[in-house]
């Protein structure tokens, strides 16, 4: 299983990070999580490309997570691809309808399958992955996800798992939702000296990671606002004062083998 960070930035561009996009691969299966501005360019730099992504999983509908949806549709249409599946929290169907009302020439260019998922906890199957979802604590309703490839030849304990917080406050419930994940990608948008809601600071995240009853592999920090520039080591040190696990800063183009 492989995870590629297509975009690790935020709604405020800083020049070196695209907005949110994660590509998850397992054997011949691929899944794109979120499609913020620039994520399509990040996807084009991979061997999968936009031609190879037939399914998009949305965490929520803020612009920096959905801005490249229509460009992805158009790129796939121009490349001769004919389908795209879109799944996300409540309102996803209406979001896509609205985008296509504004850009009517894209209607019926490709065959779309769009599904809403409820805001509670649950699991479903998507693109060859078993997907768990959990509500987030943010300024807009959204879902965190954990993804495990469906592999009939492997036992449940042998299947790698990636968990992603999406944009959210750090909570022990969310940490425990990620229990057993080899990689946990978590929002950490600002350094400690910024007063913010809807996103955790390093001190808050470190405290909750330590308090949660969860076995986690490596934690990657993402959704980095320009305020974090020059403060990465300080942020990691702040988390390290509270949590002794392996925590790193994600960057655009980084690919992680998950096992």
C-alpha positions as CSV (number, residue, x, y, z in Angstrom):
1,X,0.0,0.0,0.0
2,X,1.3,3.4,-0.9
3,X,0.3,7.0,0.2
4,X,1.3,10.0,-1.8
5,X,0.8,13.6,-0.5
6,X,-0.3,15.6,-3.6
7,X,-1.0,18.7,-1.6
8,X,-0.2,19.5,2.1
9,X,-1.2,23.2,2.1
10,X,-4.2,25.2,3.2
11,X,-6.7,27.8,1.9
12,X,-3.9,30.4,2.1
13,X,-1.3,29.6,-0.6
14,X,2.4,30.0,0.3
15,X,3.9,28.9,-3.0
16,X,5.5,25.6,-2.2
17,X,2.4,23.6,-1.2
18,X,-0.7,22.7,-3.1
19,X,-4.0,22.5,-1.3
20,X,-5.2,19.2,0.1
21,X,-5.0,16.0,-1.9
22,X,-4.0,12.4,-1.0
23,X,-3.5,9.5,-3.3
24,X,-3.8,6.0,-1.9
25,X,-2.7,3.0,-3.9
26,X,-2.9,-0.8,-3.2
27,X,-2.0,-3.2,-6.1
28,X,-4.1,-2.0,-9.0
29,X,-6.5,0.0,-6.8
30,X,-6.4,3.8,-6.5
31,X,-8.3,6.3,-4.5
32,X,-8.0,10.1,-4.4
33,X,-8.9,11.8,-1.1
34,X,-9.9,15.4,-1.6
35,X,-9.1,17.6,-4.6
36,X,-8.0,21.1,-3.5
37,X,-6.5,23.6,-5.8
38,X,-3.2,22.2,-7.3
39,X,-3.9,18.6,-6.3
40,X,-4.6,17.8,-10.0
41,X,-1.2,19.0,-10.9
42,X,0.3,16.9,-8.1
43,X,-1.7,13.9,-9.4
44,X,-0.3,14.5,-12.9
45,X,3.2,14.2,-11.5
46,X,2.5,10.6,-10.4
47,X,2.6,7.4,-12.4
48,X,-1.1,7.1,-11.8
49,X,-2.1,10.4,-13.3
50,X,-5.6,11.7,-13.5
51,X,-6.4,9.0,-16.1
52,X,-5.8,6.4,-13.4
53,X,-8.2,7.8,-10.7
54,X,-11.8,6.7,-11.1
55,X,-12.9,7.4,-7.5
56,X,-12.7,10.5,-5.3
57,X,-13.5,10.5,-1.6
58,X,-14.2,13.9,-0.1
59,X,-13.8,14.8,3.6
60,X,-15.8,18.0,3.5
61,X,-16.7,20.8,1.1
62,X,-14.5,23.7,1.9
63,X,-12.9,25.2,-1.3
64,X,-9.4,24.1,-0.5
65,X,-10.6,20.5,-0.6
66,X,-12.9,20.5,-3.7
67,X,-11.5,23.2,-6.0
68,X,-10.0,20.8,-8.5
69,X,-13.1,18.6,-8.9
70,X,-14.3,20.2,-12.1
71,X,-10.7,20.4,-13.5
72,X,-10.4,16.7,-12.8
73,X,-13.6,15.9,-14.6
74,X,-12.5,17.9,-17.6
75,X,-9.0,16.4,-17.7
76,X,-10.5,12.9,-17.6
77,X,-12.9,13.8,-20.3
78,X,-10.2,15.2,-22.6
79,X,-8.1,12.2,-21.9
80,X,-10.9,9.9,-23.1
81,X,-11.9,8.6,-19.8
82,X,-15.6,8.1,-19.4
83,X,-16.4,7.6,-15.7
84,X,-15.8,9.2,-12.2
85,X,-17.2,8.2,-8.8
86,X,-17.5,10.8,-6.1
87,X,-18.3,10.0,-2.5
88,X,-18.4,12.3,0.5
89,X,-20.4,13.6,3.5
90,X,-24.0,14.8,3.3
91,X,-24.4,17.5,0.6
92,X,-21.9,16.0,-1.8
93,X,-24.6,15.2,-4.4
94,X,-25.9,18.8,-4.2
95,X,-22.3,20.2,-4.4
96,X,-21.7,18.4,-7.7
97,X,-25.1,19.4,-9.0
98,X,-24.3,23.0,-8.2
99,X,-20.9,22.9,-9.9
100,X,-22.4,21.5,-13.0
101,X,-25.1,24.1,-13.0
102,X,-22.5,26.8,-13.1
103,X,-20.4,25.0,-15.7
104,X,-23.2,23.5,-17.7
105,X,-21.0,22.5,-20.7
106,X,-19.4,19.8,-18.5
107,X,-22.8,18.1,-17.9
108,X,-22.9,14.6,-19.4
109,X,-19.3,14.8,-20.5
110,X,-18.5,11.8,-18.3
111,X,-20.7,9.3,-16.4
112,X,-20.8,10.4,-12.8
113,X,-21.7,8.3,-9.8
114,X,-22.2,10.5,-6.7
115,X,-23.0,9.3,-3.2
116,X,-23.5,10.9,0.2
117,X,-22.3,9.2,3.4
118,X,-23.9,9.9,6.8
119,X,-22.1,12.0,9.4
120,X,-21.9,9.3,12.0
121,X,-19.5,6.4,12.3
122,X,-19.6,3.4,10.0
123,X,-17.9,1.5,7.3
124,X,-18.4,0.8,3.6
125,X,-16.4,-0.5,0.6
126,X,-15.1,1.8,-2.1
127,X,-12.6,1.2,-4.9
128,X,-11.2,-2.0,-3.3
129,X,-10.8,-0.5,0.1
130,X,-12.7,-0.9,3.3
131,X,-13.4,2.6,4.5
132,X,-14.3,3.6,8.0
133,X,-15.6,7.1,8.7
134,X,-15.9,9.3,11.8
135,X,-17.3,12.8,12.2
136,X,-14.9,15.7,12.6
137,X,-14.9,18.8,14.7
138,X,-14.5,21.7,12.3
139,X,-16.4,24.8,11.1
140,X,-18.1,22.6,8.4
141,X,-19.5,19.1,8.8
142,X,-17.0,16.5,7.6
143,X,-15.7,13.0,7.9
144,X,-12.3,11.5,8.9
145,X,-11.5,8.2,7.2
146,X,-9.4,5.1,7.7
147,X,-8.7,2.9,4.7
148,X,-7.7,-0.7,4.5
149,X,-7.3,-2.6,1.3
150,X,-9.6,-5.5,0.8
151,X,-7.3,-8.5,0.3
152,X,-8.8,-12.0,0.5
153,X,-5.4,-13.5,0.8
154,X,-4.3,-11.5,3.9
155,X,-5.6,-11.9,7.4
156,X,-7.2,-8.8,9.0
157,X,-4.1,-8.2,11.1
158,X,-1.8,-8.2,8.0
159,X,-3.6,-5.4,6.1
160,X,-2.0,-2.0,6.3
161,X,-4.3,0.9,7.3
162,X,-4.0,4.7,6.6
163,X,-6.1,7.1,8.7
164,X,-6.8,10.7,7.9
165,X,-8.3,13.3,10.3
166,X,-9.3,15.8,7.6
167,X,-9.7,19.3,9.0
168,X,-10.5,18.9,12.6
169,X,-9.8,19.7,16.2
170,X,-7.7,16.9,17.8
171,X,-9.9,14.6,19.9
172,X,-9.3,11.4,21.7
173,X,-12.2,9.9,19.8
174,X,-10.6,10.6,16.5
175,X,-7.2,9.3,17.7
176,X,-8.9,6.1,18.9
177,X,-10.7,5.8,15.6
178,X,-7.2,5.6,14.0
179,X,-6.1,2.8,16.4
180,X,-3.9,0.3,14.5
181,X,-3.2,2.6,11.6
182,X,0.4,2.3,10.2
183,X,0.1,6.0,9.0
184,X,-2.1,8.6,10.6
185,X,-2.3,11.9,8.7
186,X,-3.5,14.7,10.9
187,X,-4.3,18.4,10.5
188,X,-1.8,20.7,12.3
189,X,-2.5,24.0,10.6
190,X,-0.7,26.5,12.9
191,X,2.1,26.8,15.4
192,X,1.3,27.2,19.1
193,X,1.3,31.0,19.2
194,X,-1.8,31.2,16.9
195,X,-5.2,31.2,18.6
196,X,-7.4,29.1,16.3
197,X,-10.5,27.0,16.4
198,X,-11.4,24.1,14.1
199,X,-7.7,23.1,13.7
200,X,-5.3,21.8,16.4
201,X,-2.0,23.5,17.4
202,X,1.0,21.2,18.0
203,X,0.6,21.4,21.8
204,X,-3.1,20.4,21.5
205,X,-2.4,17.6,19.1
206,X,0.5,16.2,21.2
207,X,-1.7,16.2,24.3
208,X,-4.5,14.3,22.6
209,X,-2.2,11.8,20.8
210,X,-0.8,10.9,24.2
211,X,-4.2,10.7,25.9
212,X,-5.8,8.5,23.3
213,X,-5.9,4.8,23.8
214,X,-4.5,3.9,20.4
215,X,-1.5,2.1,18.8
216,X,-0.3,4.3,16.0
217,X,2.5,4.0,13.5
218,X,3.9,7.2,12.0
219,X,2.0,10.5,12.2
220,X,2.3,13.0,9.4
221,X,1.2,16.7,9.9
222,X,-0.6,18.3,7.0
223,X,-2.9,21.3,6.1
224,X,0.0,23.7,6.9
225,X,-0.9,27.4,6.7
226,X,1.9,29.9,5.8
227,X,2.1,30.7,9.5
228,X,4.0,27.4,10.0
229,X,6.9,28.4,7.7
230,X,10.1,28.4,9.7
231,X,8.4,26.8,12.7
232,X,8.4,23.1,11.7
233,X,11.1,22.0,14.1
234,X,9.4,24.0,16.9
235,X,6.1,22.3,16.1
236,X,7.6,18.8,16.2
237,X,9.3,19.7,19.5
238,X,6.1,20.9,21.0
239,X,4.4,17.6,20.1
240,X,7.4,15.6,21.3
241,X,7.1,17.2,24.8
242,X,3.7,15.5,25.1
243,X,3.8,12.5,22.8
244,X,6.8,10.2,22.2
245,X,5.6,8.6,18.9
246,X,7.1,9.1,15.4
247,X,5.8,12.5,14.1
248,X,6.9,14.1,10.8
249,X,5.9,17.1,8.6
250,X,4.3,16.0,5.3
251,X,5.4,17.7,2.1
252,X,4.0,17.7,-1.4
253,X,5.2,14.8,-3.5
254,X,6.2,12.7,-0.6
255,X,5.3,9.0,-1.1
256,X,5.2,6.6,1.9
257,X,5.1,2.8,1.6
258,X,2.6,1.7,4.2
259,X,3.1,-1.7,5.7
